[in-house]
Amino acid sequence: MGETIIKIQNLIRSYQMGSTTLNALNNVTLDFTTGEFTGLIGPSGSGKTTLLNIIGSLDLPTSGSAEVLGRKIETLSPKQAAVLRNFEIGFIFQTFNLLPVYTIYENIEFPLLLQPQLKTPQRREMVRQALEWVGLADRAGSMPKQLSGGQCQRVAIARAIVKKPRLVLADEPTANLDAQNSANIMEIMLKLNRELNTTFIFSTHDEKVIKHLRRKIKLADGQVVSDESI
């Protein structure tokens, strides 16, 4: 069992819809440890993306607590939350979110520019290594529009892991990919999980992702309905 790096306790996230209060998360309590390869599973509206966003300090709890890598998300200032994301957390989205006017190299380097202690030679070596991890060392000078969807998602993975974060959050990372590309993407992430001991947490309802998970947390109506380790 690894070190506990995320502690979610009695977490509630509610939104006001006119005179109605909607609980996207309703009294969720969970722990996550180093090196997990875990999925938050459930249909749209189950709360999985909301939970992922709070873990990633992109959103705040209405009540309860979310402690991530020793920081309580609900107490962080916007600047402190940005530092946590910049140094410790990588994000992978279903829509790639690559910057179209920059090369693949520049897209992957971007998160490193937010770490002022890194000098140009260090950044260059880190980007080179990330490109090799995802099998795109020969496409560093290409533009996103010159790549396939599967290649773009590999770039997104490289951008997420280039800083060797302790935690990677992946929101429906295979939603726009066919079966073969999905399998390739999952193999890359499993390899990085093994080699770097990075904790991966997915938000998904895609069977192509679910079959690779070592822990499955099912959500429904903002609540945890099952938590199964494989």
VEXKE-540743 format. One line per field, with one value per residue (C-alpha): residue number from 1; residue in three letters; x negated, y negated, z negated. Coordinates in Angstrom, 2 decimals. Layout:
BEGIN
nr	(NUM:...)
rest	(ALA:...)
c1	(X:...)
c2	(Y:...)
c3	(Z:...)
***
This chain:
BEGIN
nr	(1:2:3:4:5:6:7:8:9:10:11:12:13:14:15:16:17:18:19:20:21:22:23:24:25:26:27:28:29:30:31:32:33:34:35:36:37:38:39:40:41:42:43:44:45:46:47:48:49:50:51:52:53:54:55:56:57:58:59:60:61:62:63:64:65:66:67:68:69:70:71:72:73:74:75:76:77:78:79:80:81:82:83:84:85:86:87:88:89:90:91:92:93:94:95:96:97:98:99:100:101:102:103:104:105:106:107:108:109:110:111:112:113:114:115:116:117:118:119:120:121:122:123:124:125:126:127:128:129:130:131:132:133:134:135:136:137:138:139:140:141:142:143:144:145:146:147:148:149:150:151:152:153:154:155:156:157:158:159:160:161:162:163:164:165:166:167:168:169:170:171:172:173:174:175:176:177:178:179:180:181:182:183:184:185:186:187:188:189:190:191:192:193:194:195:196:197:198:199:200:201:202:203:204:205:206:207:208:209:210:211:212:213:214:215:216:217:218:219:220:221:222:223:224:225:226:227:228:229:230)
rest	(MET:GLY:GLU:THR:ILE:ILE:LYS:ILE:GLN:ASN:LEU:ILE:ARG:SER:TYR:GLN:MET:GLY:SER:THR:THR:LEU:ASN:ALA:LEU:ASN:ASN:VAL:THR:LEU:ASP:PHE:THR:THR:GLY:GLU:PHE:THR:GLY:LEU:ILE:GLY:PRO:SER:GLY:SER:GLY:LYS:THR:THR:LEU:LEU:ASN:ILE:ILE:GLY:SER:LEU:ASP:LEU:PRO:THR:SER:GLY:SER:ALA:GLU:VAL:LEU:GLY:ARG:LYS:ILE:GLU:THR:LEU:SER:PRO:LYS:GLN:ALA:ALA:VAL:LEU:ARG:ASN:PHE:GLU:ILE:GLY:PHE:ILE:PHE:GLN:THR:PHE:ASN:LEU:LEU:PRO:VAL:TYR:THR:ILE:TYR:GLU:ASN:ILE:GLU:PHE:PRO:LEU:LEU:LEU:GLN:PRO:GLN:LEU:LYS:THR:PRO:GLN:ARG:ARG:GLU:MET:VAL:ARG:GLN:ALA:LEU:GLU:TRP:VAL:GLY:LEU:ALA:ASP:ARG:ALA:GLY:SER:MET:PRO:LYS:GLN:LEU:SER:GLY:GLY:GLN:CYS:GLN:ARG:VAL:ALA:ILE:ALA:ARG:ALA:ILE:VAL:LYS:LYS:PRO:ARG:LEU:VAL:LEU:ALA:ASP:GLU:PRO:THR:ALA:ASN:LEU:ASP:ALA:GLN:ASN:SER:ALA:ASN:ILE:MET:GLU:ILE:MET:LEU:LYS:LEU:ASN:ARG:GLU:LEU:ASN:THR:THR:PHE:ILE:PHE:SER:THR:HIS:ASP:GLU:LYS:VAL:ILE:LYS:HIS:LEU:ARG:ARG:LYS:ILE:LYS:LEU:ALA:ASP:GLY:GLN:VAL:VAL:SER:ASP:GLU:SER:ILE)
c1	(0.00:-1.41:-1.34:2.08:1.89:5.58:8.11:11.70:13.98:17.73:17.40:20.42:20.49:23.81:25.05:27.99:30.44:33.00:34.69:33.41:30.14:28.48:25.90:23.32:21.43:23.23:21.15:18.28:15.45:12.48:8.70:6.17:2.58:-0.63:-0.79:2.93:4.52:8.09:11.30:14.30:17.04:20.57:22.96:23.08:24.29:22.99:20.44:17.22:15.93:16.88:14.84:11.91:12.04:11.99:9.04:7.27:8.04:10.09:13.20:13.93:16.06:19.26:18.55:16.36:12.67:10.39:6.74:4.46:0.71:0.82:2.86:6.48:8.08:10.78:8.15:5.94:5.78:6.02:2.23:1.57:3.92:2.08:-1.27:0.13:1.32:-1.84:-4.22:-2.33:0.65:0.96:4.26:5.46:8.73:10.86:10.54:6.69:6.61:3.42:2.42:2.83:0.27:-2.56:-4.62:-4.32:-7.57:-6.23:-2.92:-4.74:-7.20:-4.44:-3.86:-7.61:-7.63:-5.47:-8.37:-10.91:-13.65:-13.99:-16.61:-16.41:-18.69:-16.63:-13.38:-14.80:-15.81:-12.47:-10.51:-12.76:-12.14:-8.37:-8.28:-10.10:-7.67:-4.75:-6.61:-6.60:-10.28:-10.22:-7.26:-8.62:-8.52:-5.07:-1.94:1.15:3.13:0.56:1.26:4.04:6.42:4.50:1.22:2.74:3.85:0.33:-0.96:1.59:0.26:-3.33:-2.32:-0.66:-3.62:-6.59:-7.06:-6.81:-3.83:-2.84:0.76:2.38:6.10:7.63:11.18:12.62:9.20:10.34:13.77:12.73:10.56:11.20:10.53:6.94:5.87:7.59:5.63:2.37:3.12:3.94:0.73:-1.30:0.39:-0.03:-3.74:-4.14:-2.23:-4.65:-7.87:-7.20:-4.83:-2.51:1.03:3.61:7.27:9.69:13.20:14.80:17.67:15.65:15.19:11.91:10.54:12.41:10.88:7.38:8.22:6.92:9.58:13.11:15.12:18.71:20.66:24.38:26.26:23.18:22.57:20.13:22.13:19.20:15.40:13.70:9.97:8.93)
c2	(0.00:-3.40:-6.71:-8.35:-11.46:-12.39:-12.43:-13.32:-13.66:-14.33:-16.28:-18.18:-20.32:-22.02:-24.46:-26.80:-26.43:-29.16:-28.23:-24.64:-23.35:-20.61:-18.42:-17.36:-15.59:-14.41:-13.42:-11.70:-10.18:-8.55:-8.07:-7.62:-6.39:-6.77:-4.76:-4.04:-3.53:-4.34:-5.32:-7.34:-5.57:-6.66:-8.22:-11.91:-13.83:-11.30:-13.74:-12.19:-15.25:-17.53:-15.34:-15.30:-19.12:-19.53:-17.13:-19.19:-22.47:-23.71:-23.84:-24.16:-22.10:-23.63:-21.79:-18.96:-18.63:-17.65:-17.29:-16.76:-16.22:-17.77:-20.83:-21.39:-22.54:-24.56:-26.74:-27.54:-30.99:-31.11:-31.60:-28.65:-26.45:-27.45:-26.50:-23.09:-22.48:-23.83:-21.64:-18.56:-17.76:-16.89:-17.15:-15.18:-16.22:-14.52:-17.46:-17.52:-21.33:-21.76:-25.30:-25.24:-27.98:-26.23:-23.19:-19.89:-20.69:-24.09:-22.60:-20.10:-22.69:-25.10:-23.71:-23.91:-27.64:-28.03:-26.68:-29.54:-27.48:-25.36:-26.58:-26.07:-22.98:-21.31:-22.03:-20.74:-17.42:-17.02:-17.63:-15.21:-12.52:-13.12:-12.84:-9.52:-8.23:-8.73:-7.67:-11.06:-12.04:-12.53:-14.96:-17.66:-20.31:-19.41:-21.47:-19.92:-20.10:-17.78:-15.01:-12.45:-12.42:-9.61:-11.46:-14.65:-12.76:-11.36:-14.95:-15.82:-12.96:-14.13:-17.66:-16.25:-14.13:-16.22:-17.72:-14.23:-15.15:-13.02:-12.99:-12.87:-13.55:-12.31:-13.35:-10.98:-10.74:-8.23:-9.70:-10.93:-7.96:-4.67:-1.32:-0.93:-4.44:-4.05:-0.85:-2.58:-5.53:-3.26:-1.26:-4.49:-5.60:-2.17:-2.28:-5.74:-4.63:-1.70:-3.58:-6.88:-5.59:-8.43:-8.22:-8.24:-9.04:-8.84:-10.13:-7.74:-5.57:-4.07:-0.29:-0.68:-2.51:-0.60:2.78:1.46:-0.02:1.48:-0.27:-1.19:-3.77:-3.96:-7.17:-7.79:-10.98:-12.44:-9.52:-6.60:-3.43:-0.99:-0.96:2.13:2.90:5.39)
c3	(0.00:1.01:-0.79:-1.04:1.14:1.41:-1.43:-0.55:-3.59:-3.64:-0.40:0.88:4.03:4.63:7.26:7.08:9.98:9.38:6.11:6.29:4.82:6.90:5.19:7.80:4.99:1.88:-1.16:0.67:-1.40:0.39:0.06:2.87:2.58:4.55:7.77:8.15:11.58:10.68:12.45:11.35:13.29:13.95:16.45:17.27:14.24:11.72:10.28:11.55:13.43:10.52:8.17:10.57:10.83:7.04:6.70:9.37:7.53:10.50:8.29:4.58:2.19:0.86:-2.39:-3.58:-2.83:0.06:-0.94:2.07:1.68:-1.77:-0.78:-1.71:1.54:-0.25:-2.00:1.01:2.54:6.36:6.50:4.17:6.22:9.40:7.83:6.87:10.43:12.06:10.06:8.90:11.17:14.85:16.73:19.77:21.43:24.07:26.47:26.42:25.83:27.84:28.85:32.66:33.46:31.59:32.52:30.69:28.87:27.76:26.61:24.41:23.12:22.08:18.53:17.88:18.61:15.49:13.41:13.45:11.79:14.95:17.43:21.19:21.32:18.56:20.35:23.62:22.06:20.26:23.49:25.39:22.79:22.81:26.60:26.39:23.75:26.16:29.32:31.06:30.96:34.74:34.67:32.35:35.10:36.42:35.83:34.19:37.46:39.05:36.53:36.23:33.28:31.62:32.04:30.62:27.53:27.16:27.24:24.54:22.41:22.96:21.90:18.76:17.67:18.89:15.40:13.81:11.64:8.69:9.90:13.36:13.78:17.03:17.97:20.61:22.35:25.00:25.78:29.23:30.20:31.96:30.31:31.56:30.59:27.22:26.57:27.51:25.22:22.29:22.78:22.67:19.45:17.82:18.72:17.18:14.09:13.65:14.45:12.67:9.95:10.94:9.59:12.40:11.74:14.66:15.11:17.60:18.70:21.58:21.38:23.29:20.22:17.52:18.43:17.61:14.20:10.97:8.89:9.94:8.01:9.25:8.75:9.13:8.30:6.64:4.29:4.20:4.80:5.00:4.62:6.00:6.17:8.84)
***
